[in-house]
Amino acid sequence: MIPQIPIGAAAAVGASIGWRAAWSWARAKARRELEWARAQMRREVRNWQEAAARATAEAARVAREAEAFKDGCKSGREDVISIMPLLVAAQQSPAEEARASGDRM
């Protein structure tokens, strides 16, 4: 005769096996979701690092342009200052020539 297992014991064994299977399945699912979240975070970190590198490069470019503009303005200002006596002399010369020739202004 085959030994019979009481129904309560069979139910307990079945529940234990079912619980273990469900627990393993849930743990595997959680592991997959965690790995997916880590991959998302790595992509996001890489994206922000690339954005920071682009912003740094843009800031350096703008700083170079500002320095070049400043140098250009300084050079232009020095040019104007250096030719100012010539401009003043050129404006006064026609007036003096007109009086010398007898023409009226």
Summary of the structure (lengths in Angstrom):
residues: 105
radius of gyration: 44.2
end to end distance: 141.7
largest distance: 149.2
contacts: 192
relative contact order: 0.03
helix: 90%
strand: 0%
